[in-house]
Amino acid sequence: MKEKIQQPDQADLEEILLETLPEAYVRAQKERSRQERMEKVQQERKKLDDLKQLAEFESTQAELFIEGCKNILRDNLAAGPKADWASLYNDMPYPPFVFKSTTPRYNQIAREIGVPPKSTFSELLSPAVKKERLQKENDAKNAYTLLLKQYEEEKEAQRAAHEKERTVYLNTQSEYNSAVEQLQLDYEKGHPAAIQSYARIVLKEITMPDPVTVYFDAVYQPSEKLLVVDALLPSYYDLPRTVSYQYNKKAGEIAPIKMSDQEFDVFCLDIIQQIALIAIDTIFKAIPARHVQWVGFNGLVENDKIEETLDTKSCIITCKASRNDFAALDLAQNSPGENFSKLNGLLAKSLSGDDTIQSIVIIEPAPGRDKADRDTDNSKTGTKPPEYKPGEFKQVTTKIVEEMLEDLEKNLLKSVRDKDDMLH
């Protein structure tokens, strides 16, 4: 029942730093949709016992992934911004009470006990036969009465539990919708925290192939009408690089055919440039000019050369665009690389995180963030690359979503990420 409701739980949301209820709702919906798509693919995969058919299936999945990555910008431009205030409200009614237990029936109980049919002739000849029938009828009636009482008691208990859950649900739903209403009100007033929250909501709606997972954060600087988007990009080493799978009948195995290192670098560069452009485009389209005139973008990845305890990221792509300059770009006709160059964006020499660049736009701490978490060396005049700050990305998921996806993603993504030499 809870899976159908798809309502964020307040206790779980408390663990997500600075994430508003509407953000959590959108994120949970997106994760569930992603899970359903991955489950569907996995179910289709399990149906294939023939290795040749499996190779063809996996090749099709690889082609769909590559095609999807090449058209991230085009597909999202065609769809347009999906988030709006009306869609954020949760008006889903609570499911009605349904008691699924079967109502006890006397005839069925009588058959189980073995009540014999009434026979006037036999009972006249043998009173013991009548006595036995009456005794079993009495036993059946007593059993029926007891089962009927238990049935009604169980029904009322479940009805009471359902009503209690319904009350909790409606209260939570009302609290959530009030949060959306308040967020919208604060957004219209230009409150920085509300603009940041709405920006993260619309960024979550950007459509990408499932193996491409991007976590967005947004910080608003009202004095400059500047919104800075930080994007934690997918790991260079986790992105699938297989173009197809070849079945070797003699060896009885399937072998992946991968992109060369040069081809993969071009492929990854195209992806991150598209992500940067569509993120900026999404913000300009979703948030009016009275609030935002400039958008900065910083794309970061894991830095494997830095100790894990520092929890830092490397900036590999950065740019800043004014509304007018960005509107002059032809996103549909020109290549992502050409449009990114017109923004005078910067790229790191390595996309894997081994190399880092200074962000064009330095993010100021969001309202409510602890200034002690800032790197004092990372100022506008400094040269030290920006460090990851806890809460800066909303990649921490609720316990509900984590429990649903953890095992599933481990099993599904290992096949598409192609870290193994063999499939299955």
N, C-alpha and C positions, 0 to 999 in steps of 0.2 A: 504493500500500500504506500509506503513512504517513497518508493522509487517512482511511482506514478505522480506523486504530488510535486516532487522536485523543488522543495522549498529549503533554503539554507537554514542551518541550525545555528541559533545565536551562540551557544556554547562553543561551537567550532569556530565561529567567526572571530571570537575574542583573541584567537591565536594569530590572526593575520594583522600585521602591523599596518595601521592607517587605512585599511581597506574598508570602504563603505559597504553597507548591505546591498545596494544595487550592483556594485562591482562584483561582489561575491555571487550574487544571483546569476549574472551574465556569465561569469567564469564557470560556475557549476553546470549551467546549461550547455555551454560550449564543450566542456569536458565529456559530458554524457553523450552528446551527439558524436563526438570523436570516438568514444568507446563503442557506440553502436556500429559505426562504420567499420572499425577495426574488427569487431566480432563477426560482422557479415563476411568480410574478406577471409577471416580465419575459418569460418564454417564452409565457405566454398573451397578453400584449400584442403580441408580435411576430407572432402568428398573424393579427392583425386588419389587413386592408388597407383595409376600408371605414371612412371617417371617421365615419359615423353609429354604427357598431358600436363604434368606438374611443371615441367620446364617451360611449356608454352604459357601456362597460367602466370608463372613468376616473371616471365619476359613481358607479358602484358602489364603486370603491376609495375615493373620497372619503367616501361614506356609511359604509363599514365603518370608516374611520379615525375619523370623528367619533363613531360609535357606540362604538367601542372606547375613545376618550378619555373619553366620558361615563360609562363603566362600569368604569374602572380599579379603583375601590374595590370595587364589587360583584363583579366577576369574581374578584379576588384573595381576597375574603372567602369566596366559594363554594369556591374551590380549596383554601384553607388553606395553611399553610407547607409548601413542597415539599422543602426540604432536610432531610436527616437524616444521621447519621453513616454508616449503612450505604451510602447512595447515593454517598458521597464516595469510597469505595474503588474502585479500578480493578482488576477481576478479568477483564478482557477478554483471552482467549488470543491468542497471536500466530498469524497465519494460517499454515497448513501449507505446506510447500514444494510448489510445482507448477511443473513444467518444461513450458512451453508449446510448445517447438519440436517439429516433427513428426519422428518417427523415420524415418531413411532406409530406403527399400525398394528391393530389388534390381530387381524387375520394372519399377518406374518409371524407374530409371536406365537399364536396358536399353532401354526404349522411347525414352528421350531420345537415347541413343547410336546407336540404330538397329540393334540386334542382330537379325539376321533369324531367323525360326523355322527349326528343324532340318528339312531336307528330304533324306531318305535317297536318293531317286531322283536329285535334282539333284546332290547331292554325289558320287554314284557316277559320273555322267557328267562332272562337272567338279570335280576336286580343289581348284581355286582358290576355288570357292564355299565348300567346307568350311573352307579356310584362312582366308577372310575372316570366316566366322562365328565360328570359334574365336578369332581376333584380337579381334573386337569383344566377344565374351564375356569375354575376359581383361581388356580395357579396362574393361568394365562392372564386373567383380569388383574390379578395383583401385580404381575410383572409389567403389564401394560401401564397400570397406574403409576408404578414406580418410575418406569422409563419416561413417561410423559411428564412427570414432575421434574425429573432430572433435566429433561429437554428444555422445559420452560425456565428452570433456574439458570441453565447454561446460556440460554438465549438472552435473558435479562442481564446476566453478568456481562456478556459480550456487548450488548446494547449500551450498557453503562460505560464500559471501557471505550467503546466507539465514540460516545458523546463526550467523554473526557478528552480523548485525542482530538476530536473535532473542535472543542473549545480552545485547546492549546493551539491548534493549527490556525483557527480564525484570529486568535490574539496575535500570533506570530505574523500572520499575513497582514493584519492591520498595522502592526508595528513596522513591517517592511514597507508597505505602501505609504505610510507616514514618512518614512525615511526618504523614499523617492520624491514625495511631495516637497519635503524640506530641502532636499538636494536641488531640485528644480528651482525652488524659490531663491536659494542662496546663489545658484548659478546665474539666474537672471539679474541678481544684484551685483554680480561680478566678484563674489568672494573667491579668493585664490584656491582654497581647498576644494570648493565645489567644482571649479573649472578643471582642476587637476583630476578630480574623480571622474568627471564626465569624459575628459580626454582619454583616460585609461579604459573607460567603458567602450567608446567608439573604436579605439585601437584593438580591443579584444575581438571586435567583430570582423577584423580583416581576415579574409579567407586564404588559407595556405594548405598545401598538401600535408597530410597528417604527420609524416616524419619531420617536417619543418616546424619546430616549436620555438616561438619567440615570446619573451616576457617583456612587456612594456611598462615603463614608469613615466610619469610626466610631472614636471615642476613648472609652475607659472610665476612669471615676474611681471606683476601688473604695471609697474612704473614704465616698463618698456613694451608692454603688450606682447611679451615674448613667452612662448611656451616651449620648453625644452623636453624632447622625448629621448629617453634612454631606452635602448633596446638590447636585451641580452639575447644575442643571436645563437642559432644552433651551432654546436661544436663542429669544427671543420672535420674532425675525425669520425664523427657520428653520422654525418650525412651519407646516404647511400651513393655509391659511385658505379654501380652495376648498370649496364645498358640492356643486357639480356642474359639468358641462361641457355646453355647448350647441353643437349642430352647426348651422352656417349653410350650407345647401346652395348658396345663391346665391353666397356668397363662397368656398365650398369650404374652410372652415376651422372650427376648434373654438375656442370662447371660454370661459374659466373664469368661473363665477359665484361671487363671493367674499362672505365675511361682511363686514359693516360694521365699522368700527373699534370701535364700542361692543360689538357682538356678539362680536368677536374677543377683546376684553379680558375679557368675562364668561367666554368659553370657556377662555382661558388661566388665569384665576383659579381656575376650577373644577378644572382639571388639577393645578395646583400644590398646592391644598388636598387633593385626593385623594392625591397623592403623599406629602404630609406625614402624613396620617392612616394610610395603609396602611404606611408605613415604621415608624411608632410601633407600630401593631398587630402588625406582623411581628416586631419585636424583643420585645415583651411575650409573644407566643405562643411564640417559639422559645427564648427564654432565661428560665430560671426565676427566681422572685422572690428566691431566695437570692443571686443575682448582680445582678439589676437591679430597682430599685424606681422609678427615674425615667428618662425618655427625653427628651432635648432634640433639637430638629430645627432645622437652619438650611438654608434653600434659597438657593442663590447662582446668579447668572448672569453672563455676560460684561458688563463695564462698558466700553462703547465710548468713553466720554468720558475714560478714563484711558489714558495712553500704553501701547502694547502691551509695551514693554520692562519695565514694572512687573509685568505678568502678574497683575493683581488682579481680584477679582470683587466684585460687589455683592450684599449680602444683601437679598432681597426678601420673605422669609417666615421667621418664626421662632416657636417655641413650646416649652413645656416641660410635660410631663405626668407625674403620678404614676400608678402602676399602678392604684390604686383609683379615682381620678378618671376615668382613661381607660376602665376597665371599665364605668363608669356610663353612658358614651355609647352611643347607639343608632346605630351606624354604618350599619346596613342600612336604617333607616327615615328618619332625619333627613338633611337635605342636608349636603354637605361643609362649606358655609359656616356652617351652624348649629353643627355639631360643633366646627369650628375656633374659633368665637367662644366656646364654652364652655371652651375651653382657654386663653382670654385671649391668643391668639396675635396677633402683629403682622404687618402687611403694609405694603410700600412703596407709595407713591403711584403709582409706575410699575413695571410688570413687565418692562420692557425693559432694566433695568440703569442707566437714567439717574438713578434715585433709589435711595438705600440706607438701611437702618435698622440700628440696633445690635442684634446678636444677644442674645437673652435669656440664652443660655448661652454663655459664653466657653470655647472649647476649649483645654484644656491640651495641651502637646506629648505625643504618644504615646511610650511607651518606645522608646528608640533614636533618636528624632528629635533633630536638632541644635537646641539651644535658641537658637543664634545666628540661626536662621531666624525666630524669633518677632518680632513687632512689639511692642517694649516699650511703645509708646503704647496698645496695644490691651489694656488691663487692665480689671478690673471697674469701675474708677472712670473710665475714659477714655470718650471719645465718638467716637474714630476708628473707622470701619468695619473689620471684619476683612479682612485681605489673604489672598489665596491663597498657600499655602506649598507648594513643590514636594513631591510625595509625599503630599499631603493627600487627593488624589483618585486613584483607581486607573484614570484614563482612558488611561494609557499601555498600549498593547496589545503583545503579543509580535510579533516580526518575522513569524512564521508567519501570524498572524491579519491583520496589517496588509497583507501582500502579497496575501492572498486577497481582502480586502475593499475596498482602496483604490480600484481602478478600478471595481469593481462599484457601490460606493455613490455614486461621482460620477455614474455613468450613471443609476442608478435613482432616487436621492433628488431629483435635479433635476426629475423629472417630478411627484413628489408634493409637493414643497415649493412648486411653482408660482411660481418666480421669473421664469419666462419667460412671455411673453404668449401664445405658441403652443405646442402640443404637437407633438413630432416635426417 
